[in-house]
Amino acid sequence: MMDEVKLKQAVRLFLEAIGEDISREGLKDTPERISEMCKELFSGIGRDASDHLSVTFNTESNDIVLEKDITFYSICEHHLLPFFGKAHIAYIPNGKVVGLSKLARTVEVYARKPQIQEKLTAEIADAIMEFLQPRGVMVIMEAEHLCMSMRGVSKPGTRTVTYICRGEFSEDKSLQTKVLQLIK
């Protein structure tokens, strides 16, 4: 549970530490705004995708289900700067499917906390395997990290791609190739 009092105090201290006047008009309500923002940006802390992946529908199809271009925003745990991009999720049903919006909500749950992209990719794949129990899952994430774009190496537009395969996608490279072609 987020401690709003400590958060607002920390924002005030941070602003003072960088040399800002916390009483000036543009900053006087910033601690409250940051507190409200944090409720949203970090709403995934301590949560998993069980709520979203628990309602399934029976299917006889064993064909690949692909949801691509799921926009996500997350916060790099190393610099507390955003990274954002697109997630693509493919899975092979094993007698049940989930509503398509639930895949996007699964991405959202895990993206809404301080995170690294590699772990985010794995958490999404593992949650789908655990709760949906498909024959296989493949998750691909493409993101721009502001810690690379606006500081340090300062290379805007650079994209990081991570992907992970579970089940049949790990065993069959042709399935991976098929998904990658569908995403293009």
N, C-alpha and C positions, 0 to 999 in steps of 0.2 A: 504494500500500500504506500502510495506516494505521500511524503510529508510536505504539505504545501507551505507550512511556516518556514521550515528549513530551506526549502527551495527558494522562496522569495528572499530570504536572508542571504543565501548564497549568491543570488543574482545581484543583489545590492553590493555585496562585498566584491564580487567580480568587477562590476562597473567601476567601483572606487579604485580597485587595484590597477585597472588599466588607465586610470587618470581621468575618468569621467565625473561630471557633476551630476549626482543622482537626483538632485532637486530641480534640474532644468526641465522645461515643459515636455520635451520629446522623450525623456527617460522616466519621468515620475511614475508612470503606470506600467513600465516595462516589467518589473518583477511579477505583477499580476498576469500580464500577457504571456510571459514565459511559462508561468505555472499552468495556465490554461493550455498552452501549446504542448507542454510535456504530458498532460493527461492523454492527449491524442497520440503524440509521437511514440510514447512508451507504453501504450495500452496492452501490448503483447507480453509484458513482463509477467511471468508466473502463469501464463496461459498456454494451452495447446489447442490443437484443431479438433478435439473430440466433439465439440458442439456442432461443428460444420460437417464432419465426415461420418457422423453416426446415423444419419437418415439416408438410406440407400434404396435403390429400386432394382428389382430382378431383371436380368437380361439373359438372353441366349446367345448374344453376340460375343465373340471373342476377338473382334477387330479392335485395332488401336483407337483410343479416344485421345484426341489432342486438343488442348486449349492453349492457344498461343497469344503472344503479345499482351500478357497481363501486366499492366503498369504497376510498379511498386516503388516505394520510398522507404529507406531505412537510414539508420545512423551508425556510422563507423565507430566501433567501440574504442579504437585507438586515438582518434582525434575529436570525436563527437561532432563530426561534420557529416552531412548527408551523402548517401550514395543512392542512385536511382536508375531505373531502367525497365527492362521487360523480362518476365518469366514465361517459360514455355513448359507445359506439363503434358506428358504423354503417359498413358497407362493402358494395360491390357486387362480388361475385366475378367473376373473369375466368378461369373454368375451374378454380379451386382455392379451397378454404377451409382454415381452420386450426381446430384444436380450440378450443372456447370458453374453456377455462381459460387458453389461451395469450394471449388478449386481456387477461385480468386480470393475467397475469404481465408482459405488456408494460407496462401501467400501472405496476406495482410497480417494475420496473427503473428507469424514468425518474423516478419519484417519490422514490426512495431516494438523494437527494443534495441539497445546497443548491440551491435552484431558485426560479424565479418561475413562477407559474401559466401565463402566456402562453407561455413557452418549453416548459413541460411539455406543454401541449396540442399544440404544433407538433411536438415530438419524437415523440410517440405517433403522430400522423397520418403524419409522414414515414417512420417505421419501418415502418408497415403498408404504405405505398405502395412502399417499397423492397423489402421482403422478401416481401410477399404479391402485389404487383403487381395490385391490384384495379382495376376500372374507375373507382372513386372511393371516398373515405373521408370521413367526417365525425366529428369528435371534439368533444364538449361536456363541459366540466368546471364543476362548481359547488362552491365551497369557502368555508369560513369561515377567515379568517386571524387567528390570535391576536395578531399585531402590530397589528391594528385593534380586536380585541375586548378585550384586557386591558391595553393601553397606548395612548399617543397619543390618538386620538380616542375611544377606549373605547366602541365601539358593538357589543356582542355580538349575535350573530345575523345580522349583515350578511353577505350571501353575494356572492361575486364569480363571475360566469359568463363563461367564455371558450369560444369555439368556432372551429373552423377546418375548411375544406372543401378537398378536393383532388379532381382529376379531375372526373367527371360531377357531383359535388355542387357544384362551383364553377360549373358551366355551367348547371345546371337548378335554379332556385329551388323548383320544385314538389317535388323530391326532398328539399330541406332542410325544407320545410314538412311533408312526410310523416313524416320522422324526428322532428321536434319534436312532432308530434301523437302519435306512438307512445310517446314518452318520458313524456308527461303522464299 
